[in-house]
Amino acid sequence: MTTIRYPWETPPENGKMVEVAESVFWLRLPLPMKLDHVNIYILDDGDGWTLIDTGMKSRKVQGMWQHLLDGPLLGKPVKRVVATHHHPDHIGLHGWFVEKFGAEYVSTQVAYLTARMLTLDVQDSYTPGQIDFYRRAGMRADLLAARETDRPFNFSDTVHPIPVGFTRIEEGGVIEMGGRTWDIRVDHGHAPDHASFWSRDDNLVLTGDQVIASISSNIGVYPTEPDANPLADWMHSCTRLQEFAHCDHLALPGHKLPFIGMPLRLKQLLENHHGALDRLRLDLQISKTAGEVMLAVFKRNIGDGEYSLGLVEALAHCNYLWHAGEVRRTLDHDGAYRWKIK
């Protein structure tokens, strides 16, 4: 538990796949953001392929998939696409594989329904309720003003239409993939009903975004549930996964490099957020908005490109202390919530 090791020092090139275990291949695909990649895992089932996530929909990514289908994957059908969670960088092309190849769509129920709902919910402008949410969070005035006229991000921009119909997986279930039997664990915080897969036959764990080595997954509060407490869900999930994590597990995450050292990484993730909460408790000796506590939460200035994700995570930390009864929340005259330690 004393170290985290990386069996591969560098990832494969975008669009290339490398074998990381028997019948398990690691594929790297590009993303158009600061976190510029997503990891996909391709499992050989003998008579076909199972894909763990598919990347974000774009012509470039579809072209990379087509190159693989015409090359290394040629000769076997893509039989299943499995969703770790509903975020667009992970399920952007699930529907394409279902539509084009007749693949089976495998997902937790909440992840499937959330993805389908969001892809159907196309907005040309932010609703008044959404603007109120960001105002109450204390969004910087210039960014809030821009948001009032900007077109929002729509899932349908980067996610192929989600098909009607899926195969449900849930906590405590098992699934056969890549010549192995995998236990399914379902956790929360980064995304509701996030699935990870733990091999019974060797040391592999497909962790999705639940456990990543060198970054912490975003834990955010959004307009759909403004009083949510995802940080409590996340910390509970990290704590419970410690029961299953072994020092020799090879974690195959949704971003960054595969690694060995799951127990230590789970401990670090918990310590990271406990430290942020301790800094927040000190910062909230003075009444502040979620937008004003980002420096305390992250220990660094957050640039415009990361601001939205930073704001919703700072809000998650404020909500955590509020639900714990440690802070008061008051709606100020400017329409922003301010938080202060009791």
Secondary structure as the mmCIF struct_conf table of DSSP 4:
data_model
#
loop_
_struct_conf.conf_type_id
_struct_conf.id
_struct_conf.beg_label_comp_id
_struct_conf.beg_label_asym_id
_struct_conf.beg_label_seq_id
_struct_conf.end_label_comp_id
_struct_conf.end_label_asym_id
_struct_conf.end_label_seq_id
STRN STRN1 ARG A 5 ARG A 5
BEND BEND1 PRO A 7 PRO A 7
BEND BEND2 GLU A 9 THR A 10
HELX_LH_PP_P HELX_LH_PP_P1 PRO A 11 GLU A 13
STRN STRN2 ASN A 14 ASN A 14
TURN_TY1_P TURN_TY1_P1 GLY A 15 GLY A 15
STRN STRN3 MET A 17 ALA A 21
TURN_TY1_P TURN_TY1_P2 GLU A 22 SER A 23
STRN STRN4 VAL A 24 PRO A 30
BEND BEND3 PRO A 32 LEU A 35
STRN STRN5 HIS A 37 ASP A 44
BEND BEND4 GLY A 46 GLY A 48
STRN STRN6 TRP A 49 ILE A 52
STRN STRN7 GLY A 55 GLY A 55
HELX_RH_AL_P HELX_RH_AL_P1 ARG A 59 LEU A 69
TURN_TY1_P TURN_TY1_P3 ASP A 70 GLY A 75
BEND BEND5 LYS A 76 LYS A 76
STRN STRN8 VAL A 78 VAL A 82
BEND BEND6 THR A 84 HIS A 86
HELX_RH_AL_P HELX_RH_AL_P2 PRO A 88 ILE A 91
TURN_TY1_P TURN_TY1_P4 GLY A 92 LEU A 93
HELX_RH_AL_P HELX_RH_AL_P3 HIS A 94 PHE A 101
HELX_LH_PP_P HELX_LH_PP_P2 ALA A 103 ALA A 103
STRN STRN9 GLU A 104 SER A 107
HELX_RH_AL_P HELX_RH_AL_P4 GLN A 109 LEU A 120
BEND BEND7 ASP A 124 SER A 125
HELX_RH_AL_P HELX_RH_AL_P5 PRO A 128 ARG A 136
TURN_TY1_P TURN_TY1_P5 ALA A 137 GLY A 138
HELX_RH_AL_P HELX_RH_AL_P6 ALA A 141 ARG A 147
TURN_TY1_P TURN_TY1_P6 GLU A 148 THR A 149
BEND BEND8 ASP A 150 ASP A 150
HELX_LH_PP_P HELX_LH_PP_P3 ARG A 151 PHE A 153
HELX_RH_AL_P HELX_RH_AL_P7 PHE A 155 THR A 158
BEND BEND9 VAL A 159 VAL A 159
HELX_LH_PP_P HELX_LH_PP_P4 HIS A 160 PRO A 163
BEND BEND10 VAL A 164 VAL A 164
STRN STRN10 THR A 167 ARG A 168
TURN_TY1_P TURN_TY1_P7 GLU A 171 GLY A 172
STRN STRN11 VAL A 174 MET A 177
TURN_TY1_P TURN_TY1_P8 GLY A 178 GLY A 179
STRN STRN12 ARG A 180 ASP A 187
BEND BEND11 GLY A 189 ALA A 191
TURN_TY1_P TURN_TY1_P9 PRO A 192 ASP A 193
STRN STRN13 HIS A 194 SER A 199
BEND BEND12 ARG A 200 ASN A 203
STRN STRN14 LEU A 204 GLY A 208
TURN_TY1_P TURN_TY1_P10 ASP A 209 ASP A 209
BEND BEND13 GLN A 210 VAL A 211
BEND BEND14 ALA A 213 ILE A 215
HELX_LH_PP_P HELX_LH_PP_P5 SER A 216 ASN A 218
TURN_TY1_P TURN_TY1_P11 PRO A 223 THR A 224
BEND BEND15 GLU A 225 GLU A 225
TURN_TY1_P TURN_TY1_P12 PRO A 226 ASP A 227
HELX_RH_AL_P HELX_RH_AL_P8 PRO A 230 LEU A 241
TURN_TY1_P TURN_TY1_P13 GLN A 242 PHE A 244
TURN_TY1_P TURN_TY1_P14 CYS A 247 ASP A 248
STRN STRN15 LEU A 250 PRO A 253
BEND BEND16 GLY A 254 LYS A 256
STRN STRN16 PHE A 259 ILE A 260
HELX_RH_AL_P HELX_RH_AL_P9 MET A 262 ASP A 283
TURN_TY1_P TURN_TY1_P15 LEU A 284 GLN A 285
BEND BEND17 ILE A 286 ILE A 286
STRN STRN17 LYS A 288 LYS A 288
HELX_RH_3T_P HELX_RH_3T_P1 ALA A 290 GLU A 292
BEND BEND18 VAL A 293 VAL A 293
HELX_RH_AL_P HELX_RH_AL_P10 MET A 294 PHE A 298
BEND BEND19 LYS A 299 ARG A 300
HELX_LH_PP_P HELX_LH_PP_P6 ASN A 301 GLY A 303
HELX_RH_AL_P HELX_RH_AL_P11 ASP A 304 HIS A 323
TURN_TY1_P TURN_TY1_P16 ALA A 324 GLY A 325
STRN STRN18 VAL A 327 LEU A 331
TURN_TY1_P TURN_TY1_P17 HIS A 333 ASP A 334
BEND BEND20 GLY A 335 GLY A 335
STRN STRN19 TYR A 337 ILE A 341
#
